[in-house]
Amino acid sequence: MEEGRDANVLSIHALTVGARQSAGARPLVDSLSFELRAGEALGLMGGSGSGKSLTALALMRLLPWPYLEIQSGQILWQDKDLSLISDTELALLRGRHIALLLQDAATALHPMRNVEQQLFQVFSYHASSASQDKSREKIESLLKAHGLSAKILQAYPHELSGGMRQRVLWVMARLLDPEILIADEATHALDASVQADVIEQLRGYLEVRSRALLLISHDIGFLAELCDRIMVLCGGRLVEEASLADLLHRPLHPYTQALLAAAPLEGRKGQRLFRAQASLQQPGLGCAFASACLHADRRCEQEAPPLLRLADGRRVACHRSEESGA
């Protein structure tokens, strides 16, 4: 095992995200805590509206202002709380040390600037000391590595296919060799060949010592290709965390079981993912999955289960698991 592989590169403590000026409303991300370790790929899984993308935006402090805000919690990187540092310091950190790859390349790229302008902007902001020639050399090398010709530098986003735009985002995210890469639905709306390429690029990124990936997806099949651990969000709350093997072979939370039952994994009959929306009428009360859970009782509706660490090291928030001592 490589030296420093088990060290935490990012520590999240009780991160809570909610709407501004909405006292009493249930948080959209509720007291989320986890560690991202050097050398690992950590998966964050959940259905639509579970809080996955909001978590990614909160970690980078890119929540849509003035609608949402970080209400409490810590985001610790190298002894700095990213929720408290200045905007200037944070802007210098983004891209150089922590990069975010968004799921919608069409909106992530500026429609009025060509690819060259957008890629060179990264260097001009973060690496002003680099010469123009070296910047271009790095850009063209990464374009080639991602199967793109230097000819696309003069193209505008609308002139590129969805797969090409996604690859441009990959180049942009990797220009400054960040130690942490957060990828939100990295294979969203891509065909199978491009998805396979994305997975290989992620594997290559992770091969460099001390790098770490936070992969956000609803697709357990994609996460299973890369991740060491999986966290499951439901209604903004962490309901289960386990190693990939434990999660696939013995999921404990009913929500995790429902997600896996609907996933078209190899050897598993694919089914349409049911829309089990969390019951959020009563802020802070009950399990977010209670309204759709076949095992829910009155306690589940009225009392949120605590997140417990079990004997095998996994974490789960379910009254049934608590009572059985699983």
C-alpha positions as CSV (number, residue, x, y, z in Angstrom):
1,M,0.0,0.0,0.0
2,E,1.3,3.4,-0.9
3,E,2.5,5.7,1.8
4,G,-0.2,8.2,2.9
5,R,-3.0,6.3,1.0
6,D,-5.2,6.2,4.1
7,A,-4.8,9.8,5.0
8,N,-7.9,12.0,4.7
9,V,-7.7,14.6,2.0
10,L,-11.1,16.0,2.7
11,S,-13.2,15.8,5.9
12,I,-16.8,16.8,6.0
13,H,-18.5,17.3,9.4
14,A,-22.2,17.8,9.8
15,L,-22.7,19.7,6.5
16,T,-26.1,21.1,6.3
17,V,-27.5,22.9,3.3
18,G,-30.9,24.7,3.2
19,A,-32.9,27.5,1.7
20,R,-32.2,31.0,2.9
21,Q,-35.0,32.7,4.9
22,S,-37.0,29.6,5.3
23,A,-37.0,29.0,9.1
24,G,-38.4,25.6,10.0
25,A,-37.9,24.0,6.6
26,R,-36.2,20.6,6.5
27,P,-32.6,20.9,5.2
28,L,-31.9,19.8,1.7
29,V,-28.6,18.2,2.9
30,D,-28.9,17.3,6.6
31,S,-25.8,16.8,8.8
32,L,-23.7,15.0,6.3
33,S,-20.4,13.7,7.6
34,F,-17.7,11.7,5.7
35,E,-14.0,11.5,4.9
36,L,-12.4,11.2,1.5
37,R,-9.1,9.4,1.6
38,A,-6.0,9.7,-0.6
39,G,-5.9,7.1,-3.3
40,E,-9.6,6.1,-3.1
41,A,-12.7,6.6,-5.2
42,L,-15.7,7.3,-3.0
43,G,-19.2,7.0,-4.5
44,L,-22.2,9.1,-3.5
45,M,-25.4,7.5,-4.7
46,G,-29.1,8.3,-4.5
47,G,-32.2,9.0,-6.6
48,S,-33.3,12.3,-8.0
49,G,-33.7,14.9,-5.3
50,S,-31.6,13.0,-2.8
51,G,-29.1,15.9,-2.3
52,K,-26.1,14.5,-4.3
53,S,-25.5,17.5,-6.6
54,L,-26.2,20.0,-3.9
55,T,-23.5,18.3,-1.8
56,A,-21.0,18.7,-4.7
57,L,-21.9,22.4,-5.1
58,A,-21.7,23.0,-1.4
59,L,-18.2,21.4,-1.2
60,M,-17.0,23.9,-3.8
61,R,-19.2,26.7,-2.3
62,L,-21.1,27.1,-5.6
63,L,-24.6,26.9,-4.3
64,P,-27.0,29.2,-6.2
65,W,-27.0,32.5,-4.3
66,P,-29.2,33.9,-2.8
67,Y,-31.5,30.9,-2.7
68,L,-29.4,28.2,-0.9
69,E,-26.7,28.4,1.7
70,I,-24.5,26.3,3.9
71,Q,-26.3,26.6,7.2
72,S,-23.7,24.7,9.3
73,G,-20.9,22.2,9.3
74,Q,-17.3,22.1,8.2
75,I,-15.5,21.3,5.0
76,L,-11.9,20.6,6.0
77,W,-9.0,20.6,3.5
78,Q,-5.4,20.9,4.7
79,D,-6.6,22.3,8.1
80,K,-8.7,24.9,6.3
81,D,-12.5,25.2,6.6
82,L,-13.6,25.9,3.1
83,S,-16.9,27.1,4.3
84,L,-15.2,30.0,6.1
85,I,-12.3,31.1,3.9
86,S,-12.5,34.2,1.8
87,D,-13.9,34.1,-1.8
88,T,-10.5,35.1,-3.1
89,E,-8.7,32.3,-1.4
90,L,-11.4,29.8,-2.4
91,A,-11.2,30.9,-6.1
92,L,-7.4,30.2,-6.1
93,L,-8.0,26.8,-4.6
94,R,-10.7,25.7,-7.1
95,G,-9.2,24.0,-10.1
96,R,-5.7,23.9,-8.7
97,H,-6.4,21.7,-5.7
98,I,-10.0,20.6,-6.0
99,A,-11.9,20.5,-9.3
100,L,-15.6,19.9,-10.0
101,L,-16.7,18.2,-13.2
102,L,-20.4,19.0,-13.8
103,Q,-22.9,16.7,-15.4
104,D,-24.2,19.2,-18.0
105,A,-21.4,20.2,-20.3
106,A,-23.8,22.3,-22.4
107,T,-24.4,24.7,-19.5
108,A,-20.9,24.4,-17.8
109,L,-19.2,25.9,-20.9
110,H,-19.5,29.5,-21.8
111,P,-21.6,29.7,-25.0
112,M,-19.9,32.9,-26.3
113,R,-16.3,31.8,-25.9
114,N,-14.4,29.2,-28.0
115,V,-12.7,26.3,-26.4
116,E,-9.2,27.9,-26.6
117,Q,-10.4,31.0,-24.7
118,Q,-12.0,28.9,-21.9
119,L,-9.0,26.6,-21.5
120,F,-6.5,29.4,-21.5
121,Q,-8.6,31.3,-18.9
122,V,-7.8,28.5,-16.4
123,F,-4.1,29.1,-16.9
124,S,-4.4,32.9,-16.8
125,Y,-6.2,32.8,-13.5
126,H,-4.2,30.1,-11.7
127,A,-0.9,29.8,-13.5
128,S,0.0,33.3,-14.7
129,S,3.7,32.5,-14.5
130,A,3.4,29.8,-17.1
131,S,4.5,30.8,-20.6
132,Q,2.0,30.9,-23.4
133,D,3.9,28.1,-25.2
134,K,3.9,25.8,-22.2
135,S,0.3,26.4,-21.6
136,R,-0.6,25.5,-25.2
137,E,1.6,22.5,-25.0
138,K,-0.2,21.2,-21.9
139,I,-3.6,21.9,-23.4
140,E,-2.8,20.1,-26.7
141,S,-1.3,17.2,-24.9
142,L,-4.5,16.7,-22.7
143,L,-6.7,17.2,-25.8
144,K,-4.8,14.4,-27.5
145,A,-5.0,12.2,-24.4
146,H,-8.8,12.6,-24.4
147,G,-9.2,11.8,-28.1
148,L,-9.6,15.4,-29.3
149,S,-7.8,17.3,-32.1
150,A,-6.2,20.7,-31.5
151,K,-8.5,21.9,-34.3
152,I,-11.5,22.1,-31.8
153,L,-9.7,25.0,-29.9
154,Q,-11.4,27.4,-32.3
155,A,-14.8,25.8,-31.9
156,Y,-17.7,27.1,-29.8
157,P,-19.6,24.7,-27.5
158,H,-22.7,24.6,-29.7
159,E,-20.5,23.3,-32.6
160,L,-19.4,20.3,-30.6
161,S,-21.2,17.0,-29.9
162,G,-22.2,16.2,-26.3
163,G,-19.3,13.7,-26.0
164,M,-16.8,16.3,-27.2
165,R,-18.1,18.9,-24.8
166,Q,-17.8,16.4,-22.0
167,R,-14.2,15.7,-22.9
168,V,-13.4,19.4,-23.0
169,L,-14.6,19.6,-19.4
170,W,-12.3,16.7,-18.6
171,V,-9.4,18.6,-20.1
172,M,-10.4,21.8,-18.2
173,A,-10.7,19.9,-14.9
174,R,-7.2,18.3,-15.3
175,L,-5.2,21.2,-16.6
176,L,-3.7,22.0,-13.2
177,D,-3.5,18.4,-11.9
178,P,-5.8,18.8,-8.8
179,E,-5.5,16.4,-6.0
180,I,-9.2,16.0,-5.6
181,L,-11.7,15.6,-8.4
182,I,-15.5,15.7,-7.8
183,A,-17.4,14.3,-10.7
184,D,-21.2,14.8,-10.8
185,E,-22.9,12.3,-13.1
186,A,-19.7,12.0,-15.2
187,T,-21.4,9.7,-17.8
188,H,-24.7,11.5,-17.9
189,A,-26.3,11.4,-21.4
190,L,-23.2,9.9,-23.0
191,D,-23.2,6.9,-25.3
192,A,-21.5,3.6,-24.2
193,S,-18.2,4.2,-26.0
194,V,-17.8,7.6,-24.4
195,Q,-18.8,6.3,-21.0
196,A,-16.1,3.6,-21.3
197,D,-13.6,6.3,-22.1
198,V,-14.6,8.4,-19.1
199,I,-14.1,5.4,-16.8
200,E,-10.6,4.8,-18.2
201,Q,-9.8,8.5,-17.8
202,L,-10.9,8.3,-14.1
203,R,-8.8,5.2,-13.5
204,G,-5.8,7.0,-15.0
205,Y,-6.4,10.0,-12.8
206,L,-6.5,7.9,-9.7
207,E,-3.3,6.1,-10.5
208,V,-1.3,9.1,-9.4
209,R,-0.5,8.8,-5.7
210,S,-2.5,10.8,-3.2
211,R,-5.2,11.8,-5.6
212,A,-8.8,11.1,-4.7
213,L,-12.2,10.9,-6.5
214,L,-15.7,11.7,-5.2
215,L,-18.0,10.2,-7.8
216,I,-21.7,11.3,-7.7
217,S,-24.2,9.2,-9.5
218,H,-27.6,7.5,-9.4
219,D,-26.0,4.6,-11.4
220,I,-24.5,1.9,-9.2
221,G,-23.2,0.1,-12.3
222,F,-20.9,3.1,-13.0
223,L,-19.9,3.5,-9.4
224,A,-19.1,-0.2,-9.2
225,E,-16.5,0.2,-11.9
226,L,-14.4,2.5,-9.7
227,C,-15.4,3.0,-6.1
228,D,-14.0,1.5,-2.9
229,R,-16.8,2.8,-0.7
230,I,-20.4,3.9,-1.4
231,M,-22.5,6.3,0.5
232,V,-26.3,6.4,-0.1
233,L,-28.3,9.6,0.3
234,C,-32.1,9.7,0.8
235,G,-33.9,13.0,1.4
236,G,-30.6,14.8,2.0
237,R,-29.6,12.3,4.7
238,L,-26.9,9.7,4.7
239,V,-28.8,6.4,5.2
240,E,-26.0,3.9,4.5
241,E,-22.2,3.7,3.9
242,A,-20.4,0.5,3.2
243,S,-17.7,-1.0,1.1
244,L,-18.7,-1.8,-2.5
245,A,-18.8,-5.5,-1.9
246,D,-20.9,-5.2,1.3
247,L,-23.3,-2.9,-0.3
248,L,-23.9,-5.1,-3.4
249,H,-24.1,-8.4,-1.5
250,R,-25.9,-7.3,1.7
251,P,-27.5,-3.8,1.6
252,L,-29.1,-3.0,4.9
253,H,-31.2,0.1,4.4
254,P,-34.6,-0.5,2.6
255,Y,-33.8,2.5,0.3
256,T,-30.5,1.0,-0.7
257,Q,-32.2,-2.3,-1.4
258,A,-34.8,-0.5,-3.6
259,L,-32.1,1.3,-5.6
260,L,-30.1,-1.9,-6.2
261,A,-33.3,-3.9,-7.1
262,A,-34.0,-1.3,-9.8
263,A,-30.4,-1.2,-11.2
264,P,-29.6,-3.1,-14.4
265,L,-26.4,-4.7,-13.0
266,E,-24.9,-7.8,-14.6
267,G,-26.8,-10.9,-13.5
268,R,-29.7,-8.8,-12.2
269,K,-33.0,-8.2,-14.1
270,G,-33.4,-4.5,-14.8
271,Q,-36.5,-2.8,-13.6
272,R,-37.9,0.7,-13.9
273,L,-36.6,2.8,-10.9
274,F,-39.7,3.7,-8.9
275,R,-40.1,7.3,-7.9
276,A,-40.1,7.0,-4.1
277,Q,-40.2,10.6,-3.1
278,A,-39.3,11.5,0.5
279,S,-42.1,12.8,2.7
280,L,-40.9,16.2,3.7
281,Q,-44.1,17.8,5.1
282,Q,-42.9,17.8,8.7
283,P,-39.4,19.3,8.9
284,G,-36.9,17.2,10.7
285,L,-39.3,14.4,11.6
286,G,-39.0,10.7,10.6
287,C,-37.0,8.7,8.1
288,A,-37.0,10.4,4.6
289,F,-38.0,7.0,3.1
290,A,-40.8,6.2,5.5
291,S,-43.6,7.0,3.0
292,A,-42.3,4.5,0.5
293,C,-40.8,1.8,2.8
294,L,-42.7,-1.5,3.1
295,H,-41.3,-2.0,6.6
296,A,-42.1,1.5,8.0
297,D,-44.1,1.9,11.2
298,R,-45.2,4.9,13.3
299,R,-41.7,5.3,14.8
300,C,-40.2,5.6,11.3
301,E,-42.7,8.3,10.5
302,Q,-42.1,10.3,13.7
303,E,-38.5,9.7,14.6
304,A,-35.4,10.0,12.4
305,P,-33.2,6.9,13.0
306,P,-29.6,7.7,14.1
307,L,-26.7,6.9,11.9
308,L,-25.0,4.1,13.6
309,R,-21.6,2.5,12.9
310,L,-22.0,-1.3,13.0
311,A,-19.5,-4.0,14.0
312,D,-18.4,-4.5,10.4
313,G,-17.5,-0.9,10.0
314,R,-20.4,0.2,7.8
315,R,-22.8,3.0,8.8
316,V,-26.6,2.7,8.5
317,A,-29.6,4.8,9.6
318,C,-32.6,2.5,10.0
319,H,-34.6,1.6,13.1
320,R,-34.7,-2.1,12.0
321,S,-30.9,-2.3,11.8
322,E,-30.6,-0.6,15.2
323,E,-33.0,-3.1,16.8
324,S,-31.5,-6.2,15.1
325,G,-27.9,-5.1,15.9
326,A,-27.0,-6.1,12.3
